[in-house]
Amino acid sequence: MNDALSRLAEIIAELLKLLVMVLLIQIVFFNLGRLSLWFLTIGRYPRGALTQRDVNWVTIFGFITFVMFVLAMGFYNASFGAHSMT
């Protein structure tokens, strides 16, 4: 009985961690995409109903912005950043 309860507690904890991670990532990528699109379109998009209609596309754009930022940091460090002494 104790093993079943501990296993159930582990499953619930894993599901809660997954839920928190998905919500956090979705919130971060959505807001990053919204901010990026807002800067790119000089404040014209996304506004009002368009934001609610295109949630998935804005989130995908936020993910693409994040990936491009990480790649740019890598290229910068490879070109101008600290180099190893060996």
N, C-alpha and C positions, 0 to 999 in steps of 0.2 A: 504494500500500500504506500509506503514511504517513497519507494522508487518511482511509482506512478505519479505521485504528487510532485516530486522534484522534477521529473521529466516534463510534466504539464507546466510547471513554473518556468522551466527553461524555454519551452516553446512559446509561451506568452511573452517572455522577455525578448526573444528573438523577433517576434512579430512587432512588438512595440519599437524595437530598435530600427527595424525595416521601415515602419511607418514614419518615424521621426526623420530618418535619413531621406526618404523620398520627399516628404513635405519640405524639409530644409533645402534640398537640392532644387526642387521645383520653385520654391520661393526665391532662392538666390538667382537661379538662371532666368526666371521670369523677370525679376527686377533689373538684372543686368541687361537682358535683351531689350526691355522697355526703355531703359536709359540710353543704350546704344542707338536704338532706332530713333529715339527722340532727338539725340544729337545729330545723327545722320540726316534726318529730314527737317532739321531746324525747328523742332517743336510742332510739326504738323501731324505726325503719327507716332504712336498710337494714342488716341484720345477717345474718351467716352465709350460708346458702344463698340467701336472697333477694337478696343482693348479686350473686352469680354468675348468678342466673336473670334479673335485670332490668338487666343491664349497659347495654343500649342505652337504656332509659328513663332511667336515672340519668345517662348521658352527655348525653342530650337536655336533661334538667333542668339540668345544669351549664351547657350552652350558653345556655339561656334565662336562667339566673341571671346569666351574664356579660353578655348583651345588656341585661338590665334594669339591671344595675349601670352600664354605659356610658351608657344613656339617663338614668339618675338623675344621673350626674355632669354630663351635658350640660344637663339642666334646672336643676340647682343653679348651674352656671356662668352660664347665661342669666339666672337670677333674682337671684342674690346674688354672683356672682363678679366678677372684674375687668371693667370696661366700657371700651370704647375711648374715647379722648378726642375723636374726630371727631364 
